[in-house]
Structure formats: structure tokens, C-alpha cells
């Protein structure tokens, strides 16, 4: 066998070896992904089965307890009203605060523009028009 043929053969084996290594790592990654997917599916199935097979969890439901005690029903209604109103109160408070800040800033600007600068004092840049 000639020197050029043996050199070509070595280069070919090196390329095939790196190709095999690349395929192996990709295959391993794919197997790990699939194993993780199956584990998540199994976990979801186990949680669903646990919930369906344990009726004591359903007693925490407001609808399941209706009519048992009047105090509980009143408490559930009050908490529902409270939790329903909270987003409106939080967002409304934020809007009110922002409106007040804008109004305060406008009043400050009007005060700066309407008052003349004292003698010898430079006029602030923001008040110049």
C-alpha cells in the first residue's frame, strides 16, 4: 500500500470516528430528553390518580360544603368578595397615585412659570420657554 493511500485511509477513519462520536452524543441527548418526558408524564399520571382516589381533598371545595354550616357559607362568600375586589383596589390605588403625582408636577410647573425670577437670579432652564 502506498503512503498516500495509507494517509487517506487514516484521514477517513478519523472522520468516521468523529462522525460516530457526534451521532453517539446526539443519540444520548435524545434518549435523555425522552426519559425526562416520560418521567414528567408518569408524575402527572400519579398526581392525577392520587387526587381522584382521595375523596378527603374534595371536602375543601366551597361547593361540596354548601348547606352544612351557615358560618362556613358566609365565610366563603365574604372571602370570594374580598379576593374579587383586591385586583380592582390595587390597580385603582396605583392609578390614583399616578394621577396625583402628575397633578402635583403640573402645579409645580405652573408655580415656576408664573413666579418671576428674583433680581440677580438666573431663570431655571425648565421654566424658560
C-alpha positions as CSV (number, residue, x, y, z in Angstrom):
1,X,0.0,0.0,0.0
2,X,1.4,3.4,-0.9
3,X,2.0,6.2,1.6
4,X,-0.7,8.4,0.0
5,X,-3.3,5.6,0.3
6,X,-2.5,4.9,4.0
7,X,-2.7,8.6,4.7
8,X,-6.0,8.8,3.0
9,X,-7.2,5.8,5.0
10,X,-6.2,7.4,8.3
11,X,-8.0,10.6,7.5
12,X,-11.1,8.7,6.5
13,X,-11.0,6.7,9.8
14,X,-10.5,9.9,11.8
15,X,-13.5,11.5,10.1
16,X,-15.7,8.4,10.6
17,X,-14.6,8.2,14.2
18,X,-15.7,11.8,14.9
19,X,-18.9,11.2,13.0
20,X,-19.7,8.2,15.2
21,X,-18.9,10.3,18.3
22,X,-21.2,13.0,17.2
23,X,-24.0,10.6,16.5
24,X,-23.5,9.0,19.9
25,X,-23.8,12.3,21.8
26,X,-26.9,13.3,19.8
27,X,-28.5,9.9,20.4
28,X,-27.6,10.2,24.1
29,X,-29.2,13.6,24.3
30,X,-32.3,12.4,22.6
31,X,-32.6,9.5,25.0
32,X,-32.2,11.8,28.0
33,X,-34.9,14.1,26.6
34,X,-37.3,11.2,26.0
35,X,-36.6,9.8,29.5
36,X,-37.4,13.2,31.0
37,X,-40.6,13.4,29.0
38,X,-41.7,10.0,30.2
39,X,-40.8,10.9,33.8
40,X,-43.0,14.0,33.6
41,X,-45.9,12.1,32.1
42,X,-45.6,9.4,34.8
43,X,-45.5,12.1,37.5
44,X,-48.6,13.8,36.1
45,X,-50.4,10.5,36.0
46,X,-49.5,9.6,39.6
47,X,-50.7,13.1,40.8
48,X,-54.0,12.8,38.9
49,X,-54.6,9.3,40.3
50,X,-53.8,10.4,43.9
51,X,-56.3,13.3,43.6
52,X,-59.0,11.1,42.1
53,X,-58.5,8.3,44.7
54,X,-58.5,10.6,47.8
55,X,-62.1,11.9,48.4
56,X,-60.9,13.9,51.5
57,X,-59.4,16.5,49.3
58,X,-62.7,17.3,47.7
59,X,-64.1,18.4,51.2
60,X,-62.1,21.6,50.9
61,X,-64.3,22.7,48.0
62,X,-66.7,25.5,48.8
63,X,-69.4,23.9,46.7
64,X,-69.1,20.5,48.3
65,X,-69.7,22.0,51.8
66,X,-72.7,24.1,50.9
67,X,-75.6,23.8,53.2
68,X,-73.5,22.1,56.0
69,X,-72.9,25.2,58.2
70,X,-74.2,28.7,57.7
71,X,-71.0,30.2,59.1
72,X,-68.8,28.4,56.5
73,X,-71.0,29.5,53.7
74,X,-70.9,33.2,54.9
75,X,-67.1,33.0,55.2
76,X,-66.7,31.6,51.7
77,X,-68.9,34.3,50.3
78,X,-67.1,37.1,52.2
79,X,-63.6,35.8,51.1
80,X,-64.8,35.5,47.5
81,X,-65.9,39.1,47.6
82,X,-62.7,40.2,49.2
83,X,-60.5,38.4,46.7
84,X,-62.6,39.6,43.8
85,X,-62.2,43.3,44.9
86,X,-58.5,43.2,45.6
87,X,-57.2,43.5,42.0
88,X,-59.5,46.5,41.5
89,X,-58.3,48.1,44.7
90,X,-54.6,47.6,43.9
91,X,-54.8,48.8,40.3
92,X,-57.1,51.7,41.3
93,X,-54.7,52.8,44.0
94,X,-51.8,52.7,41.5
95,X,-53.8,54.8,39.0
96,X,-54.9,57.3,41.8
97,X,-51.3,57.7,43.0
98,X,-50.0,58.2,39.4
99,X,-52.8,60.8,38.8
100,X,-51.9,62.7,42.0
101,X,-48.1,62.7,41.0
102,X,-48.9,64.1,37.6
103,X,-51.2,66.8,39.1
104,X,-48.6,67.7,41.6
105,X,-45.9,68.0,38.9
106,X,-48.2,70.2,36.8
107,X,-48.9,72.5,39.8
108,X,-45.1,72.8,40.4
109,X,-44.5,73.7,36.8
110,X,-47.3,76.3,36.8
111,X,-45.9,77.9,40.0
112,X,-42.4,78.1,38.4
113,X,-43.7,79.6,35.3
114,X,-46.0,82.2,37.0
115,X,-43.5,83.5,39.6
116,X,-40.9,86.0,38.3
117,X,-37.3,85.3,39.0
118,X,-35.8,87.5,41.7
119,X,-33.3,90.2,40.7
120,X,-29.9,88.7,40.0
121,X,-31.1,85.1,40.0
122,X,-30.9,83.1,36.8
123,X,-34.1,81.7,35.4
124,X,-34.2,77.8,35.7
125,X,-33.8,76.1,32.3
126,X,-37.1,74.2,32.7
127,X,-39.0,77.4,33.2
128,X,-37.7,79.1,30.1
129,X,-39.9,78.9,27.0
